């Protein structure tokens, strides 16, 4: 989060950053450590799995306000898979 803040544009109440993650509370602590609560929106997507398949998604707004439909992790998950395939460790 420190690097994100250093490399990002200045934030304000009118120009907020949006963050989305899984249900890991470490993200909440890290966001609040480096960003003013009034300058961010943060939502979590918690996936319930059965037999390796996602059977339920729970979206919750943790900081700020955002549309729940915007709380999704599919884009970063795809990006991570793409990067991992390019740098596959043997």
C-alpha positions as CSV (number, residue, x, y, z in Angstrom):
1,X,0.0,0.0,0.0
2,X,2.9,2.3,0.6
3,X,4.0,2.0,-3.0
4,X,0.5,2.4,-4.3
5,X,0.2,5.7,-2.3
6,X,3.6,6.9,-3.5
7,X,2.9,6.1,-7.2
8,X,-0.7,7.2,-7.3
9,X,-2.4,10.5,-7.8
10,X,-3.1,12.7,-4.8
11,X,-6.5,11.8,-3.2
12,X,-9.2,13.9,-1.7
13,X,-12.8,13.5,-0.6
14,X,-13.9,14.3,-4.2
15,X,-11.2,12.1,-5.8
16,X,-11.1,8.8,-4.0
17,X,-9.3,5.6,-4.6
18,X,-11.3,2.4,-4.9
19,X,-9.9,-0.9,-3.5
20,X,-11.4,-4.4,-3.7
21,X,-10.0,-7.6,-2.1
22,X,-11.0,-10.9,-0.7
23,X,-12.0,-11.1,3.0
24,X,-8.5,-10.9,4.4
25,X,-8.6,-8.2,7.1
26,X,-4.9,-7.4,6.6
27,X,-5.9,-5.2,3.6
28,X,-8.2,-3.1,5.8
29,X,-5.3,-2.5,8.3
30,X,-2.9,-1.7,5.5
31,X,-5.3,0.7,3.7
32,X,-5.9,2.6,6.9
33,X,-2.2,2.8,7.7
34,X,-1.4,4.6,4.4
35,X,-4.5,6.4,3.4
36,X,-7.0,8.8,5.0
37,X,-10.3,7.0,5.5
38,X,-12.1,9.9,3.9
39,X,-10.2,9.4,0.6
40,X,-10.8,5.7,-0.1
41,X,-13.6,3.3,-0.9
42,X,-12.9,-0.3,0.0
43,X,-15.0,-3.4,-0.5
44,X,-14.5,-7.1,0.1
45,X,-15.7,-10.1,-1.9
46,X,-15.9,-13.2,0.2
47,X,-16.3,-16.4,-1.7
48,X,-17.9,-19.5,-0.2
49,X,-16.7,-22.7,-1.9
50,X,-17.9,-26.3,-1.9
51,X,-16.0,-29.0,-3.7
52,X,-13.6,-26.4,-5.2
53,X,-16.5,-24.4,-6.8
54,X,-17.7,-21.0,-5.8
55,X,-21.3,-21.4,-4.5
56,X,-21.9,-18.0,-3.0
57,X,-20.4,-14.5,-3.1
58,X,-20.9,-12.0,-0.3
59,X,-20.0,-8.4,-1.0
60,X,-19.5,-5.9,1.7
61,X,-18.5,-2.3,1.9
62,X,-15.8,-1.8,4.5
63,X,-14.7,1.8,4.0
64,X,-16.5,4.7,2.2
65,X,-19.3,4.0,-0.2
66,X,-19.4,2.2,-3.5
67,X,-21.9,0.3,-5.6
68,X,-21.8,-3.4,-4.5
69,X,-21.9,-4.5,-8.1
70,X,-18.4,-2.9,-8.4
71,X,-17.0,-5.2,-5.7
72,X,-15.4,-7.9,-7.9
73,X,-12.0,-9.6,-7.9
74,X,-12.1,-11.3,-11.3
75,X,-9.8,-8.8,-13.0
76,X,-7.0,-9.0,-10.6
77,X,-7.3,-12.8,-10.4
78,X,-7.0,-13.0,-14.2
79,X,-4.0,-10.7,-14.1
80,X,-2.3,-12.8,-11.4
81,X,-2.9,-16.0,-13.5
82,X,-1.4,-14.3,-16.6
83,X,1.7,-13.2,-14.7
84,X,2.1,-16.6,-13.0
85,X,2.0,-18.3,-16.4
86,X,4.8,-16.1,-17.7
87,X,7.0,-16.6,-14.7
88,X,6.3,-20.2,-14.0
89,X,8.7,-21.6,-11.4
90,X,10.0,-25.1,-12.0
